[in-house]
Every structure is written in C-alpha cells, then in structure tokens.
Amino acid sequence: MDAVRVALLREVLAGTQWPGAARRFAGSLRHSVVPAGGNLLLVGTEQYEPWHMAAHLVDEAAWSGLPELAPTLVRHRVRPGLPPHLSVGLGRLAAARRGHTLLVVAPQQPGSALL
C-alpha cells in the first residue's frame, strides 16, 4: 500500500477497535515466535486456507526485517507439482517441536479434529 492509501485506511478505521486489536495481535505474534525463520506454522481448516494472511505476513516479515514472522503455510491438501512453499502438508504439524509457534486461522470455531 502506498502512503495515501495507508492514511485513508487509518482515517476510515479511526474510532473503531480494529487498529488496537491489530496492534495487540501483532505484539502477541512477535512475542510468540523465536528469532529464527521457519518456526511460525500457519494452518487453516479443510474448508478455509489462510493463504492471503500468509502472504501478508511474508511481506511484513520482509519489510520489518523480522524473518521469524514469515510463516510456513501448512495445507490440508497438497497437490503434486506445486512449488515448495505451497507443498507443506499436515505432517509438518507432527514434526513441530519446542520453539515452533502454531497459528490457527479459521472463520469459525474449528472442530477438535483440526489438531
């Protein structure tokens, strides 16, 4: 976004709770990840894949110089022939260890079968 669009967005959102909520989320995310890239795992549900949020986090990680904010998008269904960054399946969750952060993004409360 250019500076004019950012200013317009700030004006539109002024007086709402959205900017404060976004700041709290960003602060929580920064404090939840360890300073090593690749340890933030982003997963959705079978019906909802948060690829758009993943793209924004990748951009923000680059702009802010914080590679630890660049997530690995974990997908429920991986089609053959996709590039590596789109080929991470649910097995990646089983390989998660101490120091990994799991961020679940879903439009509704996910069922217990998610994890």
N, C-alpha and C positions, 0 to 999 in steps of 0.2 A: 504494500500500500504506500502511496506517496503521502507527503506531509499534509496536503489539503484533505485527502480522504480520512486520514487519521484524525485531524482536527474536527471534521464534520461528524465522524463517528463518536468522538468524545462528547461533542455538543448534544448529539441525539441521546446518548446514554446518560448524560448528566442528570442527577436526580433519581436515577434508578439504583438498584442494588447490584447491578451487573458488574461495574468496574471493581467494587470492593470484593465481590465474590471471586472475580478473576484474579485479583491480586492475592487473595488468600489461597486459591488453588495453586497459583504459580509458586508461592512461598512454600507451600506444603510439598509440592513436587520437587523443588530444589533441595529441600531438607531430607527428602526420602531417598534420593539417589546418591550413590557413592561416586567420587570423582574418577570414574573410568567409563569410557564409552561402551555401549552394547549391553549394559545391565538393566536397562529400563525396557520391560516387556509390556507391550500394549496389545490387549486382546478384547474382542467384542463377543457377540453371541453368534450362534449359527446363522441367524437371520440378519444381523447387523455387524458390518465390518467397519471399524473406525479408521479407514484409510485416509480420510480427509484430515482428521486430527493428527494422525501420524505425520502427514506432510507438513502441517503447521509446526509441529514440534521439531521436525528436522530443520526447517527454516529458522526457527527461533534458536535452536542449538547453534547453528552456524553464525547467526547474527550476534548472539551474545557471547560467543567464544566458550560455550559450555557443552562440550561433546557428550557429556553424560545425559543431557536432555534429549538426545536423538534416540528415539525408541526403535526397538525391533518389533515390527508388526507381526503378531502371531495369528495365523489364519486357520480357520476350521477346515477349509477345503483348499488344497494347493493343487493347481492344475500343472501338468508337465510342461516343461519348456519356458517357464517364467523366469525372469532374472532372479538372482539370489535374494535380493531384498524383499521379493514378493513370494518367496518359496519356503518360508518358515512355518512349519506346521505345529500342531499341538504338542508334539514330542518335545519341543523346546521348553514347555512348561515343566515337564517331568525332569528336565536337566537343570532347572533353576536351583540355585544354592544360596547360601547366606551372601548378602551383598547385592542380590538381584531385587529389583522392585517390580511388582506386578500392578499394572493399572488396567482395571476393567472398565470399559465404556459400553453402556447399554442404554437404549431409550426407555426401557422399563426395568423393574427389578429382575435380574437374571435368576433363572432357576438354580437349584442346588447342583444340578448335573453339569453346570458350566465348568467347575473346577473339580 
